[in-house]
Each structure stands twice: as structure tokens, then as C-alpha cells.
């Protein structure tokens, strides 16, 4: 009956491994990503950070206006980088290779649009 004993031992190890793996998978884990966005001014920073603060699974979002990179801490169990980029796009900003939602972008204040889209009205200027 030695084989039988060994078999139970192996079974125990397999079970223990499975259970610990399952527990680890259930543990909420935070991770961090950096997303390049098309922010122009401090208003953009507020908009993007606020958008992400309300986004499911996002713990913290900080936008650096010097680099236009937003650092997002999120729960891996609750959201994905794709969803985060989509949320930024829906707020009217490019997020890495995800282009800004055109409708949301057109609703942005002029100062938040890309320089090439800003309307400068100089018709009233007199020199
Ligand atoms: Cu702005």
C-alpha cells in the first residue's frame, strides 16, 4: 500500500498549490501604468485626474504636465489599461495610441484643444 500513501501525499501537495494559487488570484493587487495623454493646461490635468478618480478600479491618477504622462494606480482585478485609456479618450484626450473621442474633444474648452485646433481670432486687432 506504499503507492497509495505516496499518491495521497502528491494529492495533498497538488491541492495545497491549487488553493494557494486561488487565494493569490483573489487578492486585490494594485499596479501602476503610465499613459501618454494630450493634455495642454492645468484644466486638462484636473479633467483627466477627475475622470480617472471616478473610473472603476482606479486608486490614484496623477498627471505630470511637464511630460503629459498620467501615472495611474489601479486594481488589476477591477480594470485594465485598455479601459483606463478608453476613459481618457471619452474625456476628450488621446491616451497612448487610443485617439480622443471626437465628440468629447470638440466639447473641450479652447485652451484644452491641441495647438493646431485652437482658434485665434485676430480680426479685431489694430496695430
Ligand atoms: Cu486644458
Boltz pocket constraint, residues with backbone or C-beta under 6 A from the ligand:
constraints:
  - pocket:
      binder: B
      contacts: [[A, 39], [A, 40], [A, 41], [A, 42], [A, 43], [A, 44], [A, 45], [A, 109], [A, 111], [A, 112], [A, 113]]
      max_distance: 6.0
